[in-house]
Amino acid sequence: MEIILWIVFGALVGWMASRITKSFAQESVLLNIGIGSVGAVIGGWIMKLIGEKGIGNINLYSFLVALIGAIILIYFIRGIRYLTKKYVEKVKNTI
């Protein structure tokens, strides 16, 4: 039962992060779950780096930590896509 709660938690965090970053039209439910879950790991890792506690239980603090991590993940993916697109355009122009 607890795993279902964490999946729903990840989906909610991923959905909220995609709404904040205005990328919600591009993402499916499964992608939102993945973004929320990976975002929770990233957010927990960042919080531990700065000396705070990571994610433990499902509560508001954990939600905010996961949300910060998910937003960072979305912007990181956008950056990689942008750089890849620029590189491909550069290669096409040289050929």
N, C-alpha and C positions, 0 to 999 in steps of 0.2 A: 504494500500500500504506500509505503514511504517513497518508493521509486516513482510512482505515479505522481505524487505531489511535487517531486523535484523536476519531473518532465513538464508538468504544468507551470511550475515556477520558471523554468528555462524558457518556455514558450512565451509566457507573459513578459519576461524581461526582454527577450528578443523582439517581441512585437513593439514594446514601448520604445526600445532603442531605435528600431526602424522608423517609428513615427517621429521621434525627436530629430533624427538625421534626414528625414524626408526620403527614405529609400523603401518605404513600405509597399509600393506598387511592384517592386521587383522581387519580393521575397515570399516564399511559401511558408506553410506552417512548420514543415520539417526544418527549413533553413532558420526560422525563428528559434526553434528549439536548440539547434546547433549554436547559433549566435549567442543565445542566452546562456547556454552551458559553458561554452568556451569563454564568454565574457565573464562569467562567475569565477572561472579559474584565473583569468587575467586580473580581474579586480581584486581577488583574494591575494594574489601574488604581489600586486602593487601595494596593497595595504600592509602586508607583512614587511615589505621593503622599507616602508616609512614608519614602522614600529607599531602599527595598529593591529587589531585582530582581524583575521580574514572572515570567511563565511562559515558559519556554524549551523545555526538553525534557520528555518524559514521565518524571517521577520523583516521589519522595515529596513534595518541596517544592512542585512544581507541583500535585500532587494536593491538598495542604493549602490552598494559595492558592485554587485553584478551588473547593474545598469551602467555604471561608469566603465567597467571593463568591456561591456558589449559595445558601447559607443566608441571606445578606443579601437576595438576590433573592426568596426564598420569603417571608420576613417582610415585605418591601416589598409584594409582591403581596397578602398577607393584610391588610395595613394599608389598601391601596386598596380591597379588597373590603369590609372593615368600614366604612370611611367612606362608600362608595357605598351600602351597605345602610342605614346610618343616615340618609343623605340621602333615599333613596327612601321610607323609613318616615316621615320628617318631612314630605315633600311629600304623601304619601297622607293623613296626618292633617290637613293643612290644607285639603284639597279637600272 
